[in-house]
Amino acid sequence: METGIEVINEQVKRESGFVSALRAEMSKVIVGQKYLIDRLMIGLLANGHILLEGVPGLAKTLSVSTLAKAIETDFSRIQFTPDLLPADVVGTMIYNPKEGTFSTRKGPVFANIVLADEINRAPAKVQSALLEAMQERQVTIGSETFSLPKPFLVMATENPIEQEGTYPLPEAQVDRFMLKLRIEYPSLDEERMIMDAMAETDKQIEVASATNADAILRARKTVDQIYIDDKIKEYILSLIFATREPEKYDLDIGPYLRYGASPRATIYMAVAARAHAFLDGRGYVPPQDVKSIAPDILRHRVIPSYEAEAEMLDSDNIVEMILKEMPVP
């Protein structure tokens, strides 16, 4: 087994050469926010969609567009508004009166990286237009089904639900996002750096290409080869099942849980932990990779009960309790 891990380690080092260059290019535009940059790359490597939540002005949209520039891929931005229609996202059939035929006009979802900006400002019927694309990586328009390009990644931003003019996302939509990131305000020093770098009337920062789509697809194959020990797999399963049956793990959080994580969370946690190891240049997954990625996998899948809300506990608090109490292998 040691020999096998050594081989995977060498493969990881060989295929992850672009990681430092990609971080450097994004850091030209995004000051601080190492957590955000790394999680965007994990989503890219793990083939998982990402939901970014935060108040306006925290560079959520800028981060996604910068990532697309740095990896030489097709980028599409969809601004979600209350009057948006599903056809504005996936496309529609256009009638040609001269020939008496219909032709397909593809929508902006046909891109490698799709930014669904302020996704919770559109009603559920529009958000649901992305369901097939996000899960099956295909879109049906009329009677035809079209495959989406590879890689294909939806990165959506949303404002906190308390803000005016927002709609809650459907549960089926939320569960299709591998990661949900909560973006916080920068520190005082970081904000000073932002001011020094950006406080000009027409500031333009050029982002060079650090990698391409083919390199990302090769890296994904390497991510799939990263070793996860059976004890780590059992640890992942125990975290997931603790959100459903906490009493079996001697956790006193049952009254705070309304719904636990779905089986999709189990799959995503294993793949994301591998991607986390890849970014660190390792060919194996230690428990810390799982603990690091678990809050981002679980925060939108663990639904607090009314009792939890009454005690001012949110999903992050519940996940923190689980990670603190569950024994680490």
C-alpha positions in Angstrom: 0.0 0.0 0.0 2.9 2.4 0.8 4.2 1.9 -2.7 0.8 2.7 -4.2 0.5 5.9 -2.1 4.0 6.9 -3.2 2.9 6.5 -6.9 -0.2 8.6 -6.3 1.8 11.2 -4.5 4.1 11.6 -7.5 1.1 11.8 -9.8 -0.5 14.5 -7.6 2.7 16.5 -7.6 2.9 16.2 -11.4 -0.8 17.2 -12.1 -1.1 19.9 -9.5 1.6 22.1 -10.9 -1.0 24.7 -12.0 -2.4 25.2 -8.5 0.1 27.7 -7.2 -0.1 29.7 -10.5 -3.9 29.7 -10.4 -3.8 30.9 -6.8 -1.4 33.7 -7.8 -3.5 34.9 -10.7 -6.7 35.0 -8.6 -4.8 36.8 -5.8 -4.0 39.6 -8.2 -7.7 40.6 -8.1 -9.0 38.9 -4.9 -7.3 40.3 -1.8 -7.2 37.8 1.1 -10.1 35.3 0.9 -7.8 32.3 0.7 -10.7 30.2 1.9 -12.9 31.3 -1.0 -10.2 30.8 -3.6 -9.3 27.3 -2.3 -13.0 26.3 -2.2 -13.6 27.5 -5.7 -10.7 25.3 -6.8 -12.1 22.3 -4.8 -15.4 22.7 -6.6 -13.6 22.8 -9.9 -11.5 19.7 -9.2 -14.3 17.8 -7.6 -16.8 18.5 -10.4 -19.2 20.1 -7.8 -21.3 23.2 -8.0 -20.9 26.0 -5.5 -23.3 28.3 -3.8 -21.7 31.5 -2.3 -23.7 33.5 0.3 -22.8 36.9 1.5 -23.9 40.5 1.6 -23.3 42.6 -1.6 -19.8 43.9 -2.2 -17.7 40.9 -1.0 -16.3 40.0 -4.5 -18.4 36.9 -5.0 -19.1 37.6 -8.6 -15.6 38.9 -9.2 -14.1 35.7 -7.8 -16.0 33.5 -10.2 -15.3 35.6 -13.3 -11.6 35.8 -12.4 -11.4 32.0 -12.0 -12.9 31.6 -15.5 -10.4 34.0 -17.0 -7.5 32.1 -15.3 -8.4 28.7 -16.7 -9.2 29.6 -20.3 -12.8 28.4 -20.4 -16.1 29.7 -21.7 -17.8 31.8 -19.1 -21.4 32.9 -18.9 -23.2 35.1 -16.4 -26.9 35.0 -15.8 -28.3 37.8 -13.8 -31.3 36.3 -11.9 -34.2 38.8 -11.6 -37.9 38.3 -10.7 -39.0 38.6 -14.3 -36.5 36.0 -15.7 -38.0 33.0 -17.5 -36.6 29.4 -17.7 -36.1 29.8 -21.5 -33.7 32.7 -20.7 -31.5 30.2 -18.9 -31.6 27.0 -20.9 -32.7 28.2 -24.3 -35.8 27.8 -26.4 -37.3 26.8 -29.8 -37.5 29.5 -32.4 -40.0 29.4 -35.2 -38.8 30.2 -38.7 -41.9 31.4 -40.7 -40.2 31.2 -44.1 -39.3 27.6 -43.8 -42.1 26.6 -41.4 -39.6 24.9 -39.1 -38.4 25.3 -35.5 -34.7 25.8 -34.6 -33.0 25.5 -31.3 -31.4 28.6 -29.7 -29.2 27.6 -26.8 -29.2 29.6 -23.6 -26.3 31.0 -21.5 -26.2 27.7 -19.5 -24.1 26.3 -22.4 -20.7 27.3 -21.0 -17.9 25.8 -18.9 -18.4 28.0 -16.0 -21.9 29.5 -15.4 -22.3 32.3 -12.9 -25.9 32.4 -11.6 -25.7 35.8 -10.0 -28.1 36.5 -7.1 -29.9 33.3 -7.8 -32.4 33.8 -5.0 -33.8 36.9 -6.6 -35.7 34.8 -9.2 -38.7 32.6 -8.4 -38.5 28.8 -8.0 -39.6 28.0 -11.6 -36.5 29.7 -12.9 -34.2 28.2 -10.4 -35.6 24.8 -11.2 -34.6 25.3 -14.8 -31.0 24.5 -13.7 -31.9 21.1 -12.0 -31.3 18.9 -15.1 -28.2 20.8 -16.1 -26.6 20.6 -12.6 -27.3 16.9 -12.1 -27.2 15.2 -15.5 -25.0 17.8 -17.2 -27.5 18.0 -20.0 -30.4 20.2 -21.1 -33.6 19.3 -22.8 -35.1 21.9 -25.2 -38.3 20.8 -26.8 -37.8 17.1 -27.8 -34.0 17.3 -28.1 -31.4 16.7 -25.3 -28.0 18.5 -25.5 -24.9 17.6 -23.5 -23.2 20.4 -21.7 -19.5 21.1 -22.2 -16.8 19.7 -20.0 -15.9 20.9 -17.5 -19.3 22.3 -16.5 -19.7 24.1 -13.3 -22.5 26.3 -11.8 -21.3 28.9 -9.3 -24.2 30.8 -7.8 -24.2 33.8 -5.6 -27.1 34.6 -3.2 -27.8 37.4 -0.8 -28.8 36.5 2.8 -32.5 35.4 2.8 -33.4 38.3 5.2 -32.7 40.9 2.4 -35.5 42.4 0.4 -36.6 40.8 -2.8 -35.2 37.3 -2.2 -36.8 33.9 -2.6 -35.8 30.7 -0.7 -34.2 28.2 -3.0 -36.0 24.9 -3.4 -34.6 22.0 -1.4 -33.9 19.9 -4.5 -31.9 22.9 -6.0 -29.9 23.5 -2.8 -28.9 19.8 -2.5 -27.3 19.9 -5.9 -24.7 22.3 -4.8 -21.7 20.4 -3.5 -20.5 23.4 -1.3 -22.2 26.3 0.3 -19.7 29.0 1.2 -20.4 31.9 3.6 -18.3 34.8 2.7 -17.4 37.2 5.5 -16.1 40.7 5.6 -12.3 41.1 5.1 -10.0 42.1 7.9 -8.9 45.6 8.5 -5.5 45.0 6.9 -7.0 43.2 4.0 -9.5 46.0 3.4 -6.6 48.5 3.5 -4.9 46.5 0.7 -8.2 46.5 -1.3 -8.4 50.2 -0.9 -4.8 50.8 -2.0 -5.2 48.4 -5.0 -8.7 49.3 -6.2 -9.5 52.9 -5.3 -9.1 54.3 -8.8 -11.8 55.4 -11.3 -10.9 52.9 -14.0 -8.8 50.2 -12.4 -8.2 47.2 -14.7 -6.1 44.2 -13.6 -5.1 41.7 -16.2 -5.4 38.1 -15.3 -3.2 35.7 -17.2 -4.1 32.1 -18.1 -2.8 29.6 -15.4 -4.2 26.4 -16.8 -6.8 25.1 -19.3 -9.8 22.8 -19.4 -7.8 19.8 -20.4 -5.5 20.1 -17.4 -8.5 20.4 -15.1 -10.0 17.2 -16.6 -6.7 15.4 -16.1 -6.4 16.6 -12.6 -9.9 15.3 -11.9 -8.8 11.8 -12.9 -5.9 12.1 -10.5 -8.3 13.3 -7.7 -10.3 10.1 -8.2 -7.1 8.0 -7.6 -6.3 9.6 -4.2 -6.4 7.0 -1.4 -9.1 7.1 1.3 -8.6 4.5 4.0 -11.6 2.5 5.3 -11.4 4.3 8.6 -11.7 7.7 6.9 -14.7 6.3 4.9 -16.3 5.2 8.2 -15.6 8.6 9.7 -17.4 10.3 6.8 -20.4 8.0 7.2 -20.6 8.6 10.9 -20.7 12.4 10.3 -23.5 12.0 7.8 -25.5 9.6 9.9 -25.0 11.8 13.0 -27.2 14.4 11.3 -30.0 11.8 10.9 -29.7 9.6 14.0 -27.7 11.6 16.5 -28.9 9.5 19.5 -27.0 6.5 18.1 -23.8 8.5 18.4 -24.6 9.8 21.9 -25.1 13.3 20.6 -27.7 15.4 22.4 -28.7 17.4 19.4 -31.8 15.5 18.3 -34.3 18.3 19.2 -32.3 20.8 17.1 -32.5 18.7 13.9 -35.3 18.9 11.5 -33.7 17.1 8.5 -30.3 15.5 8.1 -27.9 15.3 5.2 -28.8 13.3 2.1 -26.7 10.5 0.6 -25.5 13.0 -1.9 -23.6 14.6 1.0 -21.7 11.3 1.6 -20.5 11.2 -2.0 -19.6 14.9 -2.1 -17.7 14.7 1.2 -15.5 11.9 -0.1 -14.8 13.6 -3.4 -14.2 17.1 -1.9 -11.8 15.6 0.7 -9.8 14.1 -2.1 -9.7 17.4 -3.9 -8.6 19.1 -0.6 -5.8 16.6 -0.4 -4.9 17.3 -4.1 -4.5 21.0 -3.4 -2.2 20.2 -0.5 -0.1 17.9 -2.8 -1.0 14.7 -1.0 -2.0 11.3 -2.5 -4.1 10.3 0.6 -6.8 11.8 2.7 -6.2 12.3 6.5 -9.1 13.1 8.9 -8.2 16.8 8.8 -9.3 17.1 5.1 -12.7 15.7 6.0 -13.0 18.1 9.0 -12.0 21.0 6.9 -14.5 20.5 4.2 -17.4 19.1 6.3 -19.0 22.5 7.2 -19.2 23.5 3.6 -20.8 20.2 2.6 -23.3 20.1 5.5 -24.4 23.7 6.2 -27.1 23.7 3.5 -28.2 20.1 4.2 -28.6 20.2 7.9 -31.9 21.9 8.5 -32.4 23.3 12.1 -35.6 22.7 13.9 -37.8 25.5 15.3 -36.3 24.7 18.7 -32.8 25.4 17.4 -33.9 28.7 15.9 -35.5 29.6 19.2 -32.2 29.1 20.9 -30.4 31.1 18.1 -28.6 28.0 16.7 -28.1 27.7 13.0 -26.8 24.8 10.8 -23.2 25.9 11.3 -23.6 25.6 15.1 -25.0 22.1 14.8 -22.3 20.9 12.4 -19.7 22.3 14.8 -21.2 20.3 17.6 -21.1 17.1 15.6 -17.5 17.6 14.5 -16.5 18.4 18.1 -18.1 15.3 19.6 -17.5 12.7 17.0 -14.3 10.7 17.6 -11.6 11.2 14.9 -9.8 8.1 13.5 
